[in-house]
Amino acid sequence: MRNIPFVSFEKMHTEIEEEVIQKFQKVYRNNIFIKGKELEIFEEAFAAYCGVNYSVGCGTGLDALFLILNAYEIGKGDEVLIPANTFIATALAVSYVGATPVLVEPEERSYTINPDLIEEKVTSKTKAIIVVHLYGRCADMEPIIKIANKYGLKVIEDAAQAHGAMYRGKRAGSLGDAAGFSFYPGKNLGALGDGGAVVTNDKKVAEKVRILANYGSKVKYHHILKGNNSRLDEMQAAFLNIKLAYLEKWNQDRKNIAEKYFLGIKNNVILCPLPSDNIFDCIWHVFVLRTEKRDELIAYLLRNGIKTTIHYPIPIHRQKAYCDLADKKFPIAEKLSSQIVSIPMYYGISEEETDYVIEKINGFK
């Protein structure tokens, strides 16, 4: 029986193995592991890639969002709008600064926050909207920006799954006031451990994020803010410098796989995601199907040697950590969480394997 994993780094990491080893040796011999030259190079390159002026490396994608909110002085008594279907880190960042996350239902087909439902959630306490570019597809930013401008709100991009995704010709990270990225290994641009970055065109925010992430210090032992420790280390920055040069190639491979799925999957009980178009250029961090027979499909594919996963099986308001939201109703988010399943999508999956996945999905009754 075949064994097709949900994700594999084997081909990607085999192709760059010599570069990674050489870079490791260089950093190791330099004996500078925090705030070194590799980080400077990566921050400059990643800012240019995203189409912004500033990039600040940090510890994780969650930290990136937390640092942005902190830099904007959003905290106790404030509210931040976030989508009801996202990874819990989006909500946690809001909670960590003492603010209240206010959930907004997603659009049923795009899975991203529904712009038509945002304005009704705005109150005098609302300070920002965190939009999540989910699964590698950007949120519909144009109407969101209009609402934000109307009420004087900051727009923060959670771009943890959107390295290279585009909206109306602009890359994720350049669409709002500031954006947080994750470099968790499974991301399209992944480190060999945890990592994150804040990107922005706002010089003051970039400077404040850098200080906050370094114990609130700009000059060693002089602490001007109550910060924390969240830095992208030199080794991970070095690895990311290598990978960034390959990102467009790897993203294009994902787009090719997605195109095969779109052309090949023909099963009337299974719904594919929305494809890219001239507004949304998706980079397919994951490829998410929907079916009312989700659990049966997962079991069927597993019997045929195909691994899957769910992004995400429990909405935020149903998580024990957010039991204070349990009385809220978000039927679309709940519906999606009960129907979605992510199928194999990674650089290096072969055409034969992709065809096999399509064949088995089409054979599901």
Disulfide bonds with the S-S distance in Angstrom:
none
